[in-house]
C-alpha cells in the first residue's frame, strides 16, 4: 500500500506542476490578450481623432499656419507690453511664402499631421489605458503615486507644447523665414520643412518641460540633492542659457523668452527635490 500511495502522490505532484504551469501560461497569454485589446483601443481612439482632424482641414491648418503670420497673437501681446511701457515698439510686417514641391506632398503632409495631432489629442486616453494596464501590479499607495506623476507629466508636456506654439516656433519662424544673405535670394519655405520644424520644436519643448519630473526621480534615487542644485544655481543658469541659445534663433528677445521659463522650471525642481528629502 505504501508503494501505491507513493505512486499516487508522485502522480498528484506531477499533475499539480502541470496545472501550475498551464495556469502560468494562461496568465501570460491573458496579459498578452489584455495588451492586444488595449493597443487596439488606443489605435481606435487615436485613429478617430486623426480622422476628425483630417476632415476639419480648414480649422486645423488655420491653427497650424497661424504662427507664420506677421500679426500672430504673440506679436500683438509683445507690442501691447511695450506700449504699456510707452516705448512705441512695433514689429515690422513680414510675408513668407509656403510652397509644395512634390505632387503628393500636401496630401501626405495632411495625413501625417492628422496622425500627429490625433495621438496628441488621444494622449489623455492613452495615459489612462496604460495606467489601467499596470495598476493591477501596483499597491494602493503606488497607484495614487502613479496617477499623480502621470498627471504632472502630461500637464508639463502640454505646457511645453503651448510654449513652443506661442513663443518658440513663431519667433523662430519669423527670424529664419525672413533672414536673407542677399536681396537677390528669395525664401520659399516648403510645407514639409514647416511641419517638421514645428513638430521637432514642439517635442523638444515637451521633453524639456519634464525637468521637475526628472529631478524628482533623481532625488528619490539620491543622485541629486536640493543643496547641490542650489549650490550650482549660477552654473545651471548659464547651461540653461546655452540650451536656449541652441534651440532658438540668435535673437536676444527669443533667448530671454525661452530662458525665463526654463530657469523657473529649474527653481521648481529644487522645490521638488526638497519635498522628496522631507
MIKOLDREN-322256 format. One record per residue (C-alpha): residue number from 0; x, y, z. Coordinates in nm, 2 decimals. Each point is the difference from the previous one (the first is absolute). Layout:
% MIKOLDREN-322256
(NUM,(X,Y,Z))
...
This chain:
% MIKOLDREN-322256
(0,(0.00,0.00,0.00))
(1,(0.29,0.24,0.08))
(2,(0.14,-0.04,-0.35))
(3,(-0.34,0.06,-0.16))
(4,(-0.04,0.31,0.22))
(5,(0.34,0.13,-0.11))
(6,(-0.09,-0.05,-0.36))
(7,(-0.33,0.18,0.05))
(8,(0.18,0.29,0.18))
(9,(0.25,0.02,-0.28))
(10,(-0.28,0.01,-0.26))
(11,(-0.18,0.26,0.21))
(12,(0.32,0.22,0.02))
(13,(0.06,-0.04,-0.38))
(14,(-0.36,0.09,-0.08))
(15,(0.02,0.30,0.24))
(16,(0.32,0.12,-0.17))
(17,(-0.17,-0.03,-0.34))
(18,(-0.30,0.19,0.12))
(19,(0.22,0.28,0.15))
(20,(0.20,0.01,-0.33))
(21,(-0.33,0.02,-0.20))
(22,(-0.12,0.28,0.23))
(23,(0.32,0.19,-0.05))
(24,(-0.03,-0.04,-0.37))
(25,(-0.36,0.12,0.01))
(26,(0.10,0.29,0.22))
(27,(0.26,0.11,-0.26))
(28,(-0.24,-0.06,-0.28))
(29,(-0.26,0.20,0.18))
(30,(0.23,0.29,0.05))
(31,(0.09,0.00,-0.37))
(32,(-0.37,-0.01,-0.09))
(33,(-0.06,0.30,0.23))
(34,(0.29,0.18,-0.15))
(35,(-0.12,-0.07,-0.35))
(36,(-0.35,0.12,0.08))
(37,(0.15,0.31,0.16))
(38,(0.21,0.08,-0.31))
(39,(-0.31,-0.04,-0.22))
(40,(-0.20,0.24,0.22))
(41,(0.28,0.25,-0.01))
(42,(0.04,-0.03,-0.38))
(43,(-0.38,0.04,-0.03))
(44,(-0.02,0.31,0.21))
(45,(0.31,0.16,-0.16))
(46,(-0.12,-0.09,-0.34))
(47,(-0.34,0.16,0.07))
(48,(0.17,0.32,0.11))
(49,(0.22,-0.01,-0.31))
(50,(-0.30,-0.05,-0.23))
(51,(-0.19,0.29,0.16))
(52,(0.30,0.23,-0.02))
(53,(0.05,-0.11,-0.36))
(54,(-0.36,0.09,-0.09))
(55,(0.02,0.34,0.17))
(56,(0.27,0.11,-0.24))
(57,(-0.07,0.37,0.00))
(58,(0.00,0.04,0.38))
(59,(0.30,-0.22,0.05))
(60,(0.22,0.17,-0.25))
(61,(-0.12,0.34,0.11))
(62,(0.14,-0.08,0.34))
(63,(0.32,-0.16,-0.13))
(64,(0.08,0.28,-0.23))
(65,(-0.09,0.28,0.23))
(66,(0.35,0.03,0.15))
(67,(0.13,0.08,-0.35))
(68,(-0.20,0.32,-0.02))
(69,(0.14,0.34,0.07))
(70,(-0.29,0.09,0.23))
(71,(0.00,-0.31,0.21))
(72,(-0.13,0.05,0.35))
(73,(0.34,-0.03,0.17))
(74,(0.13,0.30,-0.20))
(75,(-0.31,0.20,0.11))
(76,(0.05,-0.09,0.36))
(77,(0.37,0.11,-0.01))
(78,(-0.10,0.32,-0.17))
(79,(-0.26,0.06,0.27))
(80,(0.26,-0.05,0.27))
(81,(0.23,0.25,-0.17))
(82,(-0.28,0.25,-0.05))
(83,(-0.08,-0.03,0.37))
(84,(0.36,0.11,0.06))
(85,(-0.05,0.29,-0.24))
(86,(0.28,-0.12,-0.23))
(87,(-0.21,0.00,-0.32))
(88,(0.16,-0.32,-0.12))
(89,(-0.16,-0.18,-0.29))
(90,(0.09,-0.31,-0.21))
(91,(0.05,0.06,-0.36))
(92,(-0.22,-0.19,-0.24))
(93,(0.14,-0.31,-0.17))
(94,(-0.12,-0.25,-0.25))
(95,(0.15,-0.34,-0.06))
(96,(-0.13,-0.22,-0.28))
(97,(-0.08,-0.36,0.07))
(98,(0.03,-0.23,-0.30))
(99,(-0.04,-0.37,-0.08))
(100,(0.26,-0.15,-0.24))
(101,(-0.13,-0.35,-0.05))
(102,(-0.33,-0.10,-0.15))
(103,(-0.12,-0.20,0.31))
(104,(0.18,0.20,0.27))
(105,(-0.30,0.20,0.11))
(106,(-0.22,-0.31,0.03))
(107,(0.26,-0.21,0.18))
(108,(0.09,0.29,0.23))
(109,(-0.37,0.04,0.08))
(110,(-0.02,-0.37,0.09))
(111,(0.31,-0.01,0.22))
(112,(-0.09,0.32,0.17))
(113,(-0.35,-0.14,0.08))
(114,(0.17,-0.31,0.15))
(115,(0.23,0.21,0.22))
(116,(-0.29,0.21,0.12))
(117,(-0.22,-0.31,0.05))
(118,(0.26,-0.15,0.23))
(119,(0.03,0.33,0.19))
(120,(-0.38,0.03,0.03))
(121,(-0.03,-0.36,0.12))
(122,(0.29,0.02,0.24))
(123,(-0.22,0.03,0.32))
(124,(-0.18,-0.32,-0.10))
(125,(0.34,-0.17,-0.08))
(126,(0.13,0.09,0.35))
(127,(-0.33,-0.13,0.15))
(128,(0.03,-0.33,-0.19))
(129,(0.37,-0.04,0.10))
(130,(-0.09,0.06,0.36))
(131,(-0.28,-0.25,-0.01))
(132,(0.24,-0.26,-0.14))
(133,(0.26,0.04,0.26))
(134,(-0.22,0.08,0.30))
(135,(-0.07,-0.37,0.10))
(136,(0.37,-0.04,0.07))
(137,(0.02,0.30,0.22))
(138,(-0.08,0.05,0.37))
(139,(-0.27,0.25,0.10))
(140,(0.25,0.27,0.10))
(141,(0.20,-0.06,-0.33))
(142,(-0.32,0.05,-0.20))
(143,(-0.07,0.34,0.15))
(144,(0.37,0.08,-0.05))
(145,(-0.01,-0.11,-0.36))
(146,(-0.32,0.20,-0.07))
(147,(0.16,0.32,0.14))
(148,(0.32,-0.05,-0.20))
(149,(-0.18,-0.07,-0.32))
(150,(-0.22,0.30,0.04))
(151,(0.29,0.23,0.06))
(152,(0.20,-0.14,-0.29))
(153,(-0.30,0.06,-0.23))
(154,(-0.06,0.36,0.13))
(155,(0.37,0.08,-0.04))
(156,(0.01,-0.14,-0.35))
(157,(-0.31,0.21,-0.10))
(158,(0.17,0.31,0.14))
(159,(0.31,-0.08,-0.21))
(160,(-0.22,-0.04,-0.31))
(161,(-0.17,0.34,0.07))
(162,(0.34,0.16,0.06))
(163,(0.11,-0.12,-0.33))
(164,(-0.32,0.10,-0.19))
(165,(-0.03,0.35,0.15))
(166,(0.37,0.10,0.05))
(167,(0.27,-0.21,-0.13))
(168,(-0.13,-0.11,-0.34))
(169,(-0.15,0.34,-0.12))
(170,(0.30,0.20,0.09))
(171,(0.24,-0.26,-0.14))
(172,(-0.21,-0.01,-0.33))
(173,(0.00,0.38,-0.01))
(174,(0.38,0.02,0.03))
(175,(0.10,-0.30,-0.22))
(176,(-0.27,0.07,-0.26))
(177,(0.09,0.36,-0.05))
(178,(0.38,-0.04,0.03))
(179,(0.17,0.07,-0.33))
(180,(0.36,0.01,-0.11))
(181,(-0.08,0.21,-0.30))
(182,(-0.30,0.19,-0.14))
(183,(0.04,-0.22,-0.31))
(184,(-0.08,-0.32,0.20))
(185,(-0.38,-0.05,0.06))
(186,(-0.11,-0.24,0.27))
(187,(-0.27,-0.25,-0.09))
(188,(-0.05,-0.24,0.29))
(189,(-0.13,-0.35,-0.08))
(190,(-0.30,-0.13,0.19))
(191,(0.19,-0.31,0.11))
(192,(0.28,0.22,0.15))
(193,(-0.26,0.21,0.18))
(194,(-0.18,-0.30,0.16))
(195,(0.32,-0.19,0.08))
(196,(0.14,0.30,0.18))
(197,(-0.33,0.06,0.18))
(198,(-0.01,-0.36,0.12))
(199,(0.36,-0.03,0.10))
(200,(0.00,0.33,0.20))
(201,(-0.33,-0.11,0.17))
(202,(0.14,-0.33,0.10))
(203,(0.32,0.16,0.13))
(204,(-0.19,0.24,0.22))
(205,(-0.23,-0.28,0.12))
(206,(0.30,-0.20,0.11))
(207,(0.19,0.30,0.15))
(208,(-0.30,0.09,0.22))
(209,(0.04,-0.35,0.17))
(210,(0.29,0.14,0.20))
(211,(-0.18,0.00,0.33))
(212,(-0.11,-0.36,-0.05))
(213,(0.36,-0.10,-0.08))
(214,(0.12,0.18,0.31))
(215,(-0.27,-0.18,0.20))
(216,(0.13,-0.35,-0.10))
(217,(0.36,0.10,0.03))
(218,(-0.07,0.14,0.35))
(219,(-0.18,-0.33,0.09))
(220,(0.31,-0.20,-0.10))
(221,(0.23,0.24,0.19))
(222,(0.19,0.11,-0.31))
(223,(-0.07,0.37,0.06))
(224,(-0.10,0.21,0.31))
(225,(-0.16,0.33,0.03))
(226,(0.32,0.14,0.16))
(227,(0.19,-0.11,-0.31))
(228,(-0.24,0.16,-0.24))
(229,(0.00,0.32,0.21))
(230,(0.38,0.01,0.01))
(231,(0.03,-0.03,-0.38))
(232,(-0.28,0.24,-0.07))
(233,(0.22,0.25,-0.19))
(234,(0.16,-0.28,-0.20))
(235,(-0.34,-0.14,-0.09))
(236,(-0.12,0.34,-0.11))
(237,(0.29,0.02,-0.25))
(238,(-0.07,-0.35,-0.12))
(239,(-0.37,0.09,-0.05))
(240,(0.09,0.31,-0.20))
(241,(0.23,-0.22,-0.21))
(242,(-0.28,-0.25,-0.07))
(243,(-0.24,0.28,-0.07))
(244,(0.25,0.15,-0.25))
(245,(0.03,-0.34,-0.17))
(246,(-0.37,-0.06,-0.05))
(247,(-0.09,0.36,-0.09))
(248,(0.12,0.24,-0.27))
(249,(0.27,0.25,0.08))
(250,(-0.24,0.26,0.12))
(251,(0.02,0.16,0.35))
(252,(-0.37,0.02,0.05))
(253,(-0.06,-0.36,-0.08))
(254,(0.29,-0.10,0.22))
(255,(-0.15,0.19,0.30))
(256,(-0.35,-0.14,-0.07))
(257,(0.12,-0.36,0.00))
(258,(0.26,0.04,0.28))
(259,(-0.24,0.14,0.26))
(260,(-0.25,-0.30,0.00))
(261,(0.29,-0.25,-0.01))
(262,(0.16,0.16,0.30))
(263,(-0.33,0.01,0.19))
(264,(-0.02,-0.38,-0.07))
(265,(0.34,-0.04,0.16))
(266,(-0.11,0.19,0.31))
(267,(-0.31,-0.22,0.01))
(268,(0.23,-0.30,-0.02))
(269,(0.18,0.12,0.31))
(270,(-0.33,0.02,0.19))
(271,(-0.10,-0.34,-0.12))
(272,(0.33,-0.16,0.12))
(273,(-0.05,0.17,0.34))
(274,(-0.34,-0.16,0.03))
(275,(0.15,-0.34,-0.09))
(276,(0.27,0.05,0.27))
(277,(-0.27,0.07,0.26))
